[in-house]
């Protein structure tokens, strides 16, 4: 069993479990033998991963808004989880321009309410806030951002994620620093792709929607470079971090970056060109005169801390990332057993991690680094 059997039999609570990453995390934790609880808004559509995988039949799910602090605290008190992951958020840059108020309310006060719930639930031993690579003050450097670089953000979404990191640090220093208190950390990753994501204004869902309808994808920023990664890559980081905190303690608190290797950053155009090599059902256009809000052209993370201290590594090459992603969407469009397809990808990913001798996939005993 992966992650040193840490999650087997544990109560794990996920906020945002109906979202893209949250639903994948719930599937993996369920596969690991955890008793999974979720708290989130209802899914947006019948295409959402949570719906197509019938997750409501496999985990315990509660509908609620993270802005409703009292309700969230009551749910924590009712469940009494051992470990909590906070993924509930407004996750889209473009939507943050049209709805900044909801973005800030959800991403800031949602973080505050999560840590208030953790504070008032003594059973919680580990709590991880999942933010974004966009939490950094992005100067579009050619080198990756490290965990101690300044927080920032020009658009409302990025600013809200920088604020969420500052809130996490404040709660750590104010309430969770003492020996015996809950161990908290934050996890930063971005540009996550994979089957089950049908959100608006995201490059891969937009491609498959256009291809399904016989149209062409319109690319806003073809030369924008991103640290593309399949959803299982950062999730393996979150699970690795949670297990290390639970088994080995306070030395693993703080912020952590999870992303591809430094040389694995590709442009939007290169990503779509790779997809077309596997699933050539559409195409794209790049209107030069399109009026568009600001989005960073270059953004990448330095993952040295996670590699050296957590002994975590990315597993998939870029071509494998694209292949896993395309197969995920093909399951969405053609399979009647999508949950089984998701679990098969988790097992394939774990096998690849074993082949690379990555610790979380091969070591079955508690570890002391």
N, C-alpha and C positions, 0 to 999 in steps of 0.2 A: 504494500500500500504506500502511496506517495506521501510526501511531507511528513515522514516519520510517524505516520498514523496519528498525527496530532488532532485531526478533525473528527476521527471516528467516535461516534457517540456524544460529541459535544453539541450543545445548543448554540447555533450561529444565527445571528439576526442581521439581515441585510436591509438597509433602507434603499429604495429605488430598485427593488428586485424585478419590477415589471419593465424596466428599461433594457437597453441592449446589453451593456456590460453586466448589469445586475442580474439579468436572467441567465446569462452564460455562467456567472459565478454561482448562482443557485444550482444550476445543473451539475457543475463540477463538485460542489460541496455535497450534494445529494449522492453523487457517484462515489465520493470518498467516505460515505457512511455517516455524515453529519445529520443532525436534526435541524432542518433549515426553516427559519421563520422570515417572512418578508413584510415590510411596511412601505406602501407606495401608493401613488395615484393609480387609477385604473389605466390599463393599456390604452394607447391612442387609437389603435386600429386592429382589425383582425389579422393583419400581416405581422404584428409584433411577435418577436421570438417567444415571449411568455405565453401568448395565445396559441401559436402554431405548435408549440411543444407540450401543450396541455399541462403546464407546470402547476396549475392550481390543484391538480390531482396528485401531485407528488411532494409538495411542500405545504407548509402552513402559511397562508397569505392573508394579510389584513389590508384593507383599503384605507388610506389616510394621507394627509398632507403634512410634510415636515415643518411647515409653518405653524401647524397646530401643536404647540409645545405640550400642553396638558395631555392631549390624546397620545402623543408620542411617548411621553413619560409613563403614562398608564400602560401602554403596550409593553414597554421595556420591563416594567414592574411585574406585569402578568407573565411574560415569557421567562424572565430571569436568565438571559443568555450568558454563555461563557465568553463569547467573542462577538464583536459587532463590527460590521463594515458599513461605512456611510457612502453611498453612491447616488442618493437622491439629489437631483440638480436640474436646472435648466441648462442643457448641454450644448446649445447651438450659438455660434458667433453671430450669424445673420439675424436670428430671432432676437438676440439681445439688443440689436439696434431698433427693432420695431417695438420691443416690449422690455425696456430697461428696468422698469419698476419690478416686474415679476422676477426678472433675472437676479436683481440684487436681493430682493426679499427671500427668494428661495435659496440662493447660493450662500448668502451671509447668515441670515437668521436660521436657515435650515441647519447650518453648521453649529451655530450656538445651541440650538435646541437639541441637536444630536448629543453634544457634549454635556448638556444639562441632564439629559436622560441617562447618560453613562454615569454622571456624578451621583445620581439618585438611585442607581441600581447596583448594589454591592456585588452581585454575582459576576459582573463584567470584569474579566481579567485583562482583556486586550481589546482596544478599539482603534480602528484605522479609518482615517478620512481620505477618500480618494478624490484628488483634485484634477489637475491638468498640467501638461507642459506649458500651457499658455499663462501659468501663474507668474512666470518670470518677466521682468522688465526687458522686453525683447529689443535689443539693439541690432538684430540681424547680423550678429557676428558669425564668422565661419567656424568657430569652435563651439562646443556644446556648453550648455549652462550647467553649473554645479549647484549642489543643494544649498550652499551658503551664498549664492548670488542674490541680488535684490529682487524682491517681488515687484510686480507692476502690471501694466496692461492698458493699452489705448482704448480698446473697445469695451463695452460694459461687461461682456462675458469674461474676457481676460482679467479685467480689473476685479471682478467678483471672485475669481479663483485665486488671485493674489491675496485678496482680503481673507478668503477662507483659510489660506495658509497662515496668515498672521493671527487669525482667531485660534487656530490649532496651537500655535506656539504660545499664545497668551494663556490658554487653558492648561497647557503642559506646565508652564512656569508658575502659574497661580494655584493650580489644584491637583496636579498629577505628578509632581516632582518627588514627593516623599516616598521612601521605601514602603512597600506594601500597597501603594495606590495602583489604580488601573494603569497599564502600560499603553501609551498612545503614540501613534505615528501618522505620518501622511505619505501618500503614494502619488507620484506625478508621472503621468504618461499621456500621450496624445496621438491623434490620427490613427485610431484603432479601427480596424476593418474586419469584416467577417460576416457570414450568413446571419440573417435575422435582423439586420439593421435596415429599416426602411424609412428613416427620418428624412425630412425635407432638407434640401440644400446641403446634402452631403454627397461627395463625389461618386462613391460606389453605388449607393442606392439610386442616385440619379441616372447612372449609366444603365443599370438593369431595368429601371422603369422605362427609359427611352427605348432600350432594345426590345423589351416586351411589347411596346406599343408601335414598333417599327419606325421609330424616330432616331434622331441623333442627339447625343449629349452636348450641351453647351458648356464649355469649360471657361470659368471666370478668369482664373489665373494659371495658365498652362505651365508657366515656368516656376511657380511656387514650389519650394522644396520642403518636404515633410519627412519626419521619422516614421514612415508607415510600418505598422506591425499588426499581425493577426491578433484578434482579441485574446487568444490563449496566452500570448506572450506576457502582457502586463498582468493578467490574472494569475499566472504562475508566480509572478513577482509578489503580488498581494498575498497569495497563499503562503509563499515562502516566508515573507516578512511576518505574517501573523503567527506562523508556527515557530519561528525563531524567537519572537517576543514571548510567546507562551511557554516555550521550553527553556529558554536561556536568559530572558529577562531584559533589564533596563538598558543594557548597552545597545539595543536595537531600536530605541525610541528616536524620534526626530523625522526629518524628511528624507525621502528616497526617490531617485529617478529610475524609471524602467522604460527602456527603449531599445532600438536596434543598435548594432555596432556602428561606430562612427562613420564607416565607409558605406553604410547601407541606406543613405538618404537619397531618395529619388524624387524627381519632379512629378507634378500632377500628370503631365503629358506622358512621361515615361511609364507611370503606373497604368494608365489606360492603354497604352501601346502593348504592355505586357498582357493585360487582360484580353486584348483583341487577338493575341497569338493563341490563346486557349479557347476563347468563347467569341468568335468573330461574328457576332449577330447585329452589330450596330456600328457606330462611328461617332465622330465628334466634330464640333465646330468651335472656333475660337474668335468670337467677335471682338475686333480691336477697339470699337468705339463704345463698348458697353460701359454705362455709368455704374460704378460699384463702390460700396463702402470699403474702408481700409481693411486689408487682411495682410498679415506678415508674409513676406516672400521667402524668408529663410528662418528656420527654427529647428534646433536639434538639442538633444540632451547629452550630457556626460554621464555615463552609467558606471564609472569606475568604482564609486562607493559600493553599489550593489554587487558588482562583480567581486570586489576584494573582501568585503565584510560579510555579505550574505552568501557569497559563493553562488550567486544567481547569474545565469547567462541566457541571452537569447538563444532560441533553438532553431528557428527556421531561417533559411536563406530568403532573399527577396522573391525568387521564383517560387519557392515553396509557400511563402506567404500569399502570393497571388493565387496559386493553385488551391490552397486551403479555402481561400475566400470565394473563388469561383464555384468550387464544389458545394460550399455552404449555400450559395444563392441558387444553384441548380437544385439542391434539396428543397429549398423554399418553394421553387416553382414547379417541381415535378414529383416530390416524394410525399407519401401519406404517413411516413414514420419519421418525422423530422427530429423528434427527441432521440431516437435511436441513432440517427445520423450524427447528431451533435455529440453523443457519447462516444461514437466511433472515432470522431475527430479528436476528442480528448485522449482516447487510448492511443491513437496514432501519434499524437503530439508527445505523449508520455514515453512511448517507445523511442521516438527520435531523441528525447532528452536522455534516456538511458544509454543510447548509442554514443552520446557525447559525454557520458559520465558526469552529468550534472547532479549535484548532491541531492536535491529534493526528490529526484526520480529513482535514486538507487540506494540511499542510506536508510535503513529501516529502524535504527536505534536512535535514542536521544543523543544529541551532539553537544560538545562543549568546545567552542573555538577559542 
